[in-house]
Every structure is written in C-alpha cells, then in structure tokens.
Amino acid sequence: MNTNEIMARLEAKHPGESEYLQAVREVLQSVEETYNQHPEFEKAKIIERIVEPDRILTFRVTWVDDKGEVQTNLGYRVQFNSAIGPYKGGLRFHPAVTPSMLKFLGFEQVFKNALTTLPMGGAKGGSDFDPSGKSDAEIMRFCQAFMQELVNIIGPDQDVPAGDVGVGGREIGFLNGMYRKITSQHGTGVLTGKGLTWGGSLLRPEATGFGLLYFVDNMLKKAGKSIKGCRVAISGFGNVAWGAAIKATEMGAKVVTISGRKGMCEIPGGIDQEMIDYMLEMRQSNRHNVEDMAIKFPNKAKYFAGEKAWRVPCDIALPCAFQNELSLEDAKTLVANGCWACSEGSNMGCQPDAIHYFQSKGVLFSPGKASNAGGVATSGLEMVQNASHLSWSAAEVDAKLQKIMSDIHEQCVKYGTQADGSIDYVKGANIAGFMKVATAMIEQGIY
C-alpha cells in the first residue's frame, strides 16, 4: 500500500470532500507499515473497501414551521462498515452538515467503535436543519418528517442511531415516537440516548465527557502525572463539555474555560457545581450563547467575544466542540502558555498541523476515536440493557465505562509505543481499530 497513491485516487474520485479525505489520510498514514506486513490484506483489497461507505442514503425532509410555512432540508445516513456488528453512530443536526462531514464522521466511527471492544459497526447521519431558535413544536415536526425516511434502513440489529451535535434527549424522543408509530414496534433498541423512562441508560448524557476524563487519567498516569490541581481548558458547552467539566472537577482539576460559537468564557476560579448545572439551562435555551454564563455569574466568569478557549493558560486542553476547531496557531498559543496535554473530546477536533506541533513539542495527545469513545461505548451498553430487558445502576454503568476506557488506552499503548518508549496515541488508536475491522473483513470473505 502506498498512502499517497491511494489518496490521489480518492481525491480524484471525491473532489472537495476535505473532512473525509483528511480523516482517511490520517488513518492510512498510521497503518501503512502494519498493512504492508499483511499480504492477505492487499490480496483482499481491504484498503480500497474500508475507505468507501457501504451505502449513503440522501433524502428530502419537508416540514411545516410555526408560521404555517413549508420548509425543506436535506437528510442523510452514511452506513460505513458493519464487519463487526450493526451500524452504530450519531445523528447531527447543524447547518454545516454535508456528505463529506458525515463520511468523515462515519469513517472515524468505524475505528472508534472497534476500539470499544463492543460488536458495533460504524455509521453517521444527520441533516442541515438548525435547531437553534426553533420551538419544541417545530423540532418535533422536523424529527417526525426525518424519521419517516430514516425508518426504512434502521433497526435494533441493523442500524442503531444516537444523538450528536444538535440532537439530544428531546430530539431522540421525538424520533423514537415516530418510529414506534410507523412500525408498531414498541421495543426500545432502535435508538440510543433515550429517556430513562423508556429504555435509556443512566450516565449516557455524561458518558462522552466522563470517558474523556477517564482516558486522560490513564494517559497521565502512564506518563507519571496526575490531573489533580491541573488547569483544564474546555471548548464548547454541550453534552461533552458538560460531562468533562463534571468529571474533571470531581478529579480535583480546575476547569478555567468553556466556549461557544461567538466567544469564550474565562472562569479564573474554576467552574463550580452551580455553573455546571447552568450549562444544561444554556443548552436547553436554544440560544447557543456562551455569554449567558458570564451574565448569570458576573463575579465568576468573564466573556470574551470572538475568542477561543485556548487563549487562557492551562495544563490540559480538551477540545469538545467541533471538528478542526483547534488550529496550528491555537496549538502554539497553548504550548507557549504551558499546556502539556491535549485530548480530543470532539471528533477530529484538532487540525493535522496542530497535532504534529503538539507531538513535536512532547505534548501528550490523544485522538477523538480513542478519548471520546465513552459516548458510543455507553450507547453500546444501552443496547445490551435493552436487549436483555434490564436497567443497570449508575455505578454499574460507570464501572463498565471505566473498564472500556482503560482497555482502549491499553490498546493505544500496545500499538503506539515507539522505539524510544514514547507513545503515539494517534498511531496506536488507528492501528488497533484498523486491525480489528480488517481481520473481521478478511474472515468473512469478499462481499
């Protein structure tokens, strides 16, 4: 396998799909040496097969707003690879959603899900619908229209979507309600991230953020460090940032930033429980304005319009908002201000140049497919509970999540340890996930 040759063909076939091509290049560069040690992979053309999704469904979503006006959006589901289990991956409602974005997310999801050790394939979906400023009734009507198309290709043992950016418990509820109405199937296993009264799992909303901190804790311990007393900069203020803020604070760290689309809030004294609780209100308001935190707590937080979370000195940076949110310049600013660790809570949160800069400066770095896998891992645990008609306690779920994140860290160490003893977590995560999926594809033949 020659990565440059493969990428040249992909770029010619899929011009302009920058996020997808970026994700594929990162994985291929990591696994090239390992791949070339397995002639059976080349014979079965594993790379050519694994970089293309099994199928992409594109559909029109027509709904009526509160003014009685007809609105039309595009909906998508990218079913990428099911070699190790049914398709699994979130739905994203955001105006920036494109097929390229969803292909990148689905591709990443394949390897992330493989790392969890659970039998789940990779998929992603969503729409260019923007929930911001919409009423509950409008969001319900959109979700119902969206499900009328999605229903044809999902099922508990076929494809199990979950939430993502713009899709939380409210949206999952509306989607599930329409699925039940259309199919007359009243099982609870077709979506994850459900409400606790109808099949949801305890700790699912917190899981991505909790898992992120469990991975960070393992990474720091391996390096002989501790998170206690560290300054932590977090971007975003959605579910991932919220869960990360909770767990980082519990572990004795001080969360000094959160951010939004238009600016960031610096919290010099560290976020407290009252502020963490208010993050939920901020998200539910549909305003998507992080300045609300500074308005609510003027003596604790200060808002900086147009600024990112990375301007504040910190020890650990946790990008938890969107892909490619942390640039090379941001990485330089962080390192200059004393940052020595960065873990992605968002999918592909750091641009390639930023990752290379971190690694060149000896900054501990972990990619999202490893460090943010706690969300899909707990979705997998929700599927197990649904299939068994059981509901585990929060302590049981948390213990299983901690074990999964520890196992993911061990896989990264196994495949990412370099000759000098350092650990390349990007390489380790990519090779570990790739080997599991490629082996499963080989053993099941050409199809």
C-alpha positions as CSV (number, residue, x, y, z in Angstrom):
1,M,0.0,0.0,0.0
2,N,1.2,3.5,-0.9
3,T,-0.8,6.1,1.0
4,N,0.0,8.9,-1.4
5,E,-1.2,6.9,-4.4
6,I,-4.4,5.8,-2.7
7,M,-5.1,9.4,-1.6
8,A,-4.5,10.7,-5.1
9,R,-7.1,8.3,-6.4
10,L,-9.6,9.2,-3.6
11,E,-9.1,12.9,-4.2
12,A,-9.8,12.5,-7.9
13,K,-12.9,10.4,-7.1
14,H,-14.2,12.6,-4.2
15,P,-13.0,16.2,-5.0
16,G,-13.7,18.8,-2.4
17,E,-14.6,16.4,0.4
18,S,-11.9,17.8,2.7
19,E,-13.1,16.4,6.1
20,Y,-13.5,12.9,4.7
21,L,-10.1,13.0,2.9
22,Q,-8.4,14.4,6.0
23,A,-9.7,11.5,8.1
24,V,-8.8,8.8,5.6
25,R,-5.2,10.2,5.2
26,E,-4.6,10.3,8.9
27,V,-5.6,6.6,9.3
28,L,-3.7,5.4,6.2
29,Q,-0.5,7.2,7.2
30,S,-0.7,5.4,10.6
31,V,-1.5,1.9,9.4
32,E,0.6,1.8,6.2
33,E,3.6,0.0,7.7
34,T,1.4,-2.5,9.6
35,Y,-0.8,-3.1,6.5
36,N,2.2,-3.9,4.3
37,Q,3.2,-6.6,6.7
38,H,-0.1,-8.5,5.9
39,P,-0.2,-9.6,2.3
40,E,-3.6,-11.1,2.8
41,F,-5.0,-7.5,3.3
42,E,-3.6,-6.4,0.0
43,K,-5.0,-9.5,-1.8
44,A,-8.5,-8.8,-0.4
45,K,-8.1,-5.1,-1.2
46,I,-9.0,-4.2,2.3
47,I,-8.0,-0.5,2.0
48,E,-10.0,0.0,-1.2
49,R,-13.0,-1.4,0.6
50,I,-12.7,0.1,4.0
51,V,-12.4,3.7,2.8
52,E,-15.7,3.7,1.0
53,P,-19.0,3.5,2.8
54,D,-21.3,0.6,2.3
55,R,-24.1,3.0,1.3
56,I,-25.3,6.6,1.6
57,L,-28.9,7.5,1.8
58,T,-29.8,11.1,0.9
59,F,-33.4,12.3,1.4
60,R,-35.6,15.4,1.4
61,V,-37.1,16.4,4.8
62,T,-40.2,18.6,4.4
63,W,-41.9,20.1,7.5
64,V,-44.1,23.0,8.5
65,D,-42.9,25.7,10.8
66,D,-45.0,27.6,13.4
67,K,-46.0,30.2,10.8
68,G,-47.5,27.5,8.6
69,E,-44.8,27.9,6.0
70,V,-43.3,24.8,4.4
71,Q,-39.6,24.2,5.0
72,T,-37.3,21.8,3.2
73,N,-34.0,20.3,4.4
74,L,-31.7,17.5,3.4
75,G,-31.2,14.4,5.5
76,Y,-28.5,11.8,5.3
77,R,-27.4,8.4,6.7
78,V,-24.0,7.1,5.9
79,Q,-23.7,3.4,6.7
80,F,-19.9,2.9,6.5
81,N,-18.9,-0.5,7.7
82,S,-20.7,-3.4,9.5
83,A,-17.9,-6.0,9.6
84,I,-18.0,-6.3,13.4
85,G,-21.7,-5.5,14.1
86,P,-24.7,-3.5,13.3
87,Y,-24.2,0.1,12.1
88,K,-23.8,2.5,15.1
89,G,-23.3,6.2,15.1
90,G,-25.0,9.5,15.9
91,L,-27.3,11.9,14.1
92,R,-26.1,15.5,13.7
93,F,-28.5,18.5,13.1
94,H,-26.4,21.5,12.1
95,P,-26.4,23.9,9.1
96,A,-22.8,22.9,8.3
97,V,-23.7,19.2,7.8
98,T,-22.6,17.9,4.4
99,P,-22.0,14.4,2.9
100,S,-18.2,15.0,3.3
101,M,-18.6,15.8,7.0
102,L,-20.8,12.7,7.6
103,K,-18.4,10.4,5.6
104,F,-15.5,11.6,7.8
105,L,-17.6,11.0,11.0
106,G,-18.7,7.6,9.8
107,F,-15.2,6.6,8.8
108,E,-13.9,7.6,12.3
109,Q,-16.8,5.9,13.9
110,V,-15.8,2.5,12.4
111,F,-12.5,2.5,14.2
112,K,-13.8,4.2,17.4
113,N,-16.5,1.5,17.8
114,A,-13.9,-1.2,17.1
115,L,-11.8,0.2,20.0
116,T,-14.6,-0.1,22.5
117,T,-14.4,-4.0,22.1
118,L,-18.2,-4.0,21.6
119,P,-19.7,-5.5,18.4
120,M,-20.7,-2.3,16.6
121,G,-20.1,-1.2,13.1
122,G,-19.7,2.5,12.1
123,A,-22.2,4.9,10.6
124,K,-23.2,8.6,10.9
125,G,-26.2,10.7,9.8
126,G,-28.0,14.0,10.2
127,S,-29.3,17.0,8.4
128,D,-28.5,20.6,7.6
129,F,-31.5,21.5,9.8
130,D,-30.6,24.1,12.5
131,P,-32.4,23.6,15.8
132,S,-31.2,27.0,17.1
133,G,-34.1,29.3,17.8
134,K,-36.7,26.7,16.8
135,S,-39.7,25.9,19.1
136,D,-40.2,22.4,20.5
137,A,-43.2,22.0,18.2
138,E,-41.0,22.8,15.1
139,I,-38.3,20.5,16.2
140,M,-40.9,17.7,16.8
141,R,-42.3,18.2,13.3
142,F,-38.9,18.1,11.7
143,C,-37.9,15.0,13.7
144,Q,-41.1,13.2,12.7
145,A,-40.5,14.1,9.0
146,F,-36.9,13.0,9.2
147,M,-37.8,9.6,10.8
148,Q,-40.4,8.9,8.0
149,E,-37.4,8.5,5.7
150,L,-34.8,7.1,8.1
151,V,-37.2,4.3,9.3
152,N,-36.5,2.3,6.1
153,I,-32.9,1.4,6.9
154,I,-32.6,1.2,10.7
155,G,-33.4,-1.4,13.3
156,P,-32.1,-2.9,16.6
157,D,-29.9,-5.4,14.7
158,Q,-29.4,-3.4,11.6
159,D,-28.5,0.3,12.3
160,V,-28.9,2.0,15.7
161,P,-28.5,5.8,15.5
162,A,-27.9,8.0,18.5
163,G,-27.6,11.7,19.2
164,D,-24.7,14.1,18.3
165,V,-24.4,17.8,17.8
166,G,-27.9,19.3,17.8
167,V,-29.5,16.0,18.7
168,G,-30.1,15.5,22.4
169,G,-32.7,13.7,24.5
170,R,-35.6,15.8,23.2
171,E,-34.8,15.0,19.6
172,I,-34.2,11.3,20.3
173,G,-37.6,11.2,22.0
174,F,-39.4,12.8,19.0
175,L,-37.6,10.4,16.6
176,N,-38.4,7.4,18.6
177,G,-42.0,8.3,19.0
178,M,-42.4,8.5,15.2
179,Y,-40.5,5.2,14.7
180,R,-42.9,3.4,17.0
181,K,-46.0,5.0,15.3
182,I,-44.8,4.0,11.8
183,T,-43.6,0.5,12.7
184,S,-45.9,-0.5,15.5
185,Q,-42.8,-1.9,17.1
186,H,-42.5,-1.0,20.8
187,G,-39.1,-2.3,21.7
188,T,-36.6,0.2,22.9
189,G,-33.5,-0.8,21.0
190,V,-33.6,1.2,17.7
191,L,-32.1,4.5,19.1
192,T,-29.7,5.2,22.0
193,G,-29.6,8.2,24.2
194,K,-33.2,7.6,25.2
195,G,-35.0,8.9,28.3
196,L,-34.7,6.9,31.4
197,T,-38.5,6.2,31.5
198,W,-38.4,4.4,28.1
199,G,-35.2,2.4,27.8
200,G,-32.4,4.9,28.3
201,S,-29.3,4.2,30.3
202,L,-28.1,6.1,33.3
203,L,-25.0,8.2,32.7
204,R,-25.5,8.2,28.9
205,P,-25.6,12.1,28.7
206,E,-22.4,12.4,30.7
207,A,-20.7,9.4,29.1
208,T,-18.6,11.1,26.4
209,G,-17.2,13.7,28.8
210,F,-16.7,11.1,31.6
211,G,-15.0,8.7,29.3
212,L,-12.7,11.5,28.0
213,L,-11.5,12.2,31.5
214,Y,-11.1,8.5,32.3
215,F,-8.9,8.3,29.2
216,V,-6.9,11.4,30.2
217,D,-6.5,10.0,33.7
218,N,-5.0,6.7,32.2
219,M,-2.8,8.7,29.9
220,L,-1.4,10.9,32.6
221,K,-0.8,8.0,35.0
222,K,1.1,6.3,32.2
223,A,3.3,9.4,32.0
224,G,3.7,9.6,35.7
225,K,1.5,12.6,36.1
226,S,-1.8,13.5,37.9
227,I,-4.7,15.6,36.9
228,K,-5.3,16.8,40.4
229,G,-4.7,20.6,40.6
230,C,-4.3,21.0,36.8
231,R,-5.9,23.9,34.9
232,V,-8.2,22.5,32.2
233,A,-9.4,24.5,29.2
234,I,-12.6,23.1,27.6
235,S,-14.2,24.3,24.4
236,G,-17.9,24.1,23.8
237,F,-20.7,23.9,26.4
238,G,-22.8,21.0,25.1
239,N,-23.0,17.4,26.5
240,V,-19.4,16.6,26.0
241,A,-18.1,19.7,27.6
242,W,-20.7,19.4,30.4
243,G,-19.7,15.8,31.3
244,A,-16.0,16.7,31.0
245,A,-16.4,19.7,33.4
246,I,-18.2,17.5,35.9
247,K,-15.6,14.7,35.9
248,A,-12.6,17.0,35.7
249,T,-13.8,18.9,38.7
250,E,-14.5,15.7,40.6
251,M,-11.0,14.6,39.9
252,G,-9.6,17.7,41.5
253,A,-8.8,19.7,38.4
254,K,-9.8,23.3,37.8
255,V,-11.9,24.0,34.6
256,V,-10.9,27.5,33.5
257,T,-12.8,27.9,30.2
258,I,-15.9,27.0,28.2
259,S,-16.7,28.4,24.8
260,G,-19.4,28.9,22.2
261,R,-19.8,29.9,18.5
262,K,-19.2,33.6,19.2
263,G,-16.7,33.7,22.0
264,M,-15.5,32.1,25.2
265,C,-15.9,32.4,29.0
266,E,-12.8,32.5,31.3
267,I,-13.5,31.1,34.8
268,P,-10.4,32.1,36.8
269,G,-11.5,30.3,40.0
270,G,-12.6,27.2,38.2
271,I,-16.1,26.1,37.3
272,D,-18.3,25.1,40.3
273,Q,-21.4,22.9,40.5
274,E,-23.9,25.8,40.2
275,M,-22.2,26.8,36.9
276,I,-22.1,23.2,35.7
277,D,-25.9,22.9,36.3
278,Y,-26.4,26.2,34.4
279,M,-24.7,24.7,31.4
280,L,-27.8,22.5,31.0
281,E,-30.1,25.5,31.0
282,M,-27.9,27.3,28.5
283,R,-28.1,24.4,26.1
284,Q,-31.8,23.9,26.5
285,S,-32.5,27.6,25.8
286,N,-31.6,27.0,22.1
287,R,-29.7,30.4,22.2
288,H,-26.3,28.7,21.9
289,N,-24.8,31.8,23.5
290,V,-21.9,31.1,26.0
291,E,-22.1,34.7,27.1
292,D,-25.1,33.7,29.2
293,M,-22.7,32.2,31.7
294,A,-20.9,35.5,32.3
295,I,-24.3,37.3,32.5
296,K,-25.5,34.8,35.1
297,F,-22.3,34.7,37.1
298,P,-20.6,38.1,36.6
299,N,-18.3,37.6,39.6
300,K,-17.1,34.2,38.4
301,A,-16.9,34.3,34.6
302,K,-15.8,36.8,32.1
303,Y,-16.9,36.7,28.4
304,F,-14.5,37.4,25.5
305,A,-16.3,37.9,22.2
306,G,-14.6,36.3,19.2
307,E,-12.0,34.5,21.3
308,K,-11.4,30.7,21.6
309,A,-10.9,28.7,24.8
310,W,-7.2,28.3,24.0
311,R,-6.2,31.9,24.9
312,V,-6.2,31.1,28.6
313,P,-3.1,29.5,30.2
314,C,-3.8,25.8,31.1
315,D,-2.1,22.5,31.7
316,I,-4.6,20.4,29.7
317,A,-6.7,21.3,26.7
318,L,-9.9,19.4,25.9
319,P,-11.5,20.4,22.5
320,C,-15.1,19.3,23.0
321,A,-17.0,21.3,20.3
322,F,-16.5,20.6,16.6
323,Q,-14.1,19.1,14.1
324,N,-10.9,21.1,13.2
325,E,-11.7,23.6,15.9
326,L,-8.1,23.8,17.2
327,S,-5.6,25.2,14.7
328,L,-1.8,25.3,14.5
329,E,-1.8,28.8,15.9
330,D,-4.0,27.7,18.7
331,A,-1.6,24.8,19.5
332,K,1.3,27.3,19.5
333,T,-0.6,29.5,21.9
334,L,-1.4,26.6,24.2
335,V,2.2,25.4,24.3
336,A,3.5,28.9,24.9
337,N,1.1,29.2,27.8
338,G,2.2,26.0,29.5
339,C,-0.1,23.3,28.1
340,W,1.4,19.8,28.2
341,A,-1.5,17.6,27.4
342,C,-4.4,17.7,24.9
343,S,-7.2,15.1,24.4
344,E,-9.9,15.4,21.8
345,G,-13.5,15.3,23.1
346,S,-14.8,16.3,19.7
347,N,-14.3,14.2,16.6
348,M,-11.1,15.2,14.8
349,G,-11.1,18.3,17.0
350,C,-7.5,19.3,16.1
351,Q,-6.2,20.2,12.6
352,P,-3.3,17.9,11.4
353,D,-0.7,20.7,11.7
354,A,-1.8,21.2,15.3
355,I,-1.4,17.5,16.1
356,H,2.0,17.4,14.6
357,Y,3.1,20.5,16.5
358,F,1.9,19.0,19.8
359,Q,3.8,15.8,19.1
360,S,6.9,17.7,18.1
361,K,6.8,19.6,21.5
362,G,6.3,16.4,23.5
363,V,2.7,17.3,24.4
364,L,0.7,14.3,25.4
365,F,-2.0,14.0,22.7
366,S,-4.9,11.6,22.2
367,P,-7.3,11.5,19.2
368,G,-11.0,11.5,19.5
369,K,-11.5,8.0,18.2
370,A,-9.9,6.9,21.4
371,S,-10.5,9.5,24.0
372,N,-14.1,10.4,23.2
373,A,-15.3,6.8,22.7
374,G,-17.1,6.8,26.0
375,G,-20.3,8.1,24.5
376,V,-20.7,5.3,21.9
377,A,-19.4,2.8,24.4
378,T,-22.2,3.7,26.8
379,S,-24.6,3.6,23.8
380,G,-23.5,0.1,23.3
381,L,-24.1,-0.7,26.9
382,E,-27.6,0.8,26.5
383,M,-28.2,-1.6,23.6
384,V,-27.2,-4.5,25.9
385,Q,-29.6,-3.4,28.6
386,N,-32.4,-3.0,26.0
387,A,-31.8,-6.5,24.5
388,S,-31.7,-8.0,28.0
389,H,-34.7,-6.0,29.2
390,L,-32.6,-4.8,32.1
391,S,-31.6,-1.5,33.6
392,W,-28.3,-1.2,35.3
393,S,-27.5,1.2,38.2
394,A,-25.3,4.3,37.5
395,A,-22.5,2.6,39.4
396,E,-22.7,-0.5,37.2
397,V,-22.6,1.6,34.0
398,D,-19.8,3.8,35.3
399,A,-17.7,0.8,36.3
400,K,-18.1,-0.7,32.8
401,L,-17.3,2.6,31.2
402,Q,-14.1,3.0,33.2
403,K,-13.1,-0.5,32.2
404,I,-13.7,0.2,28.5
405,M,-11.7,3.4,28.5
406,S,-8.9,1.6,30.3
407,D,-8.9,-1.1,27.7
408,I,-8.9,1.4,24.9
409,H,-5.9,3.1,26.5
410,E,-4.1,-0.3,26.7
411,Q,-4.8,-0.9,23.0
412,C,-3.3,2.5,22.2
413,V,-0.2,1.8,24.3
414,K,0.2,-1.7,22.7
415,Y,0.2,-0.4,19.1
416,G,1.5,3.1,19.7
417,T,4.6,2.5,21.8
418,Q,7.7,3.8,19.9
419,A,11.3,2.6,19.9
420,D,12.2,5.4,22.3
421,G,9.5,4.4,24.7
422,S,7.2,7.3,23.9
423,I,3.6,6.6,23.0
424,D,2.0,7.8,19.7
425,Y,-1.7,7.6,20.7
426,V,-2.8,8.6,17.2
427,K,-0.9,5.7,15.6
428,G,-1.9,3.3,18.4
429,A,-5.6,4.0,18.1
430,N,-5.6,3.8,14.3
431,I,-3.8,0.5,14.1
432,A,-5.8,-1.1,16.9
433,G,-9.1,-0.2,15.4
434,F,-8.0,-1.0,11.8
435,M,-6.6,-4.4,12.7
436,K,-9.9,-5.5,14.3
437,V,-12.0,-4.4,11.4
438,A,-9.7,-5.6,8.7
439,T,-9.4,-9.0,10.3
440,A,-13.2,-9.3,10.5
441,M,-13.5,-8.4,6.9
442,I,-10.9,-11.0,5.8
443,E,-12.6,-13.7,7.9
444,Q,-16.0,-13.0,6.3
445,G,-14.9,-13.1,2.7
446,I,-15.5,-10.7,-0.2
447,Y,-18.9,-9.2,-0.3
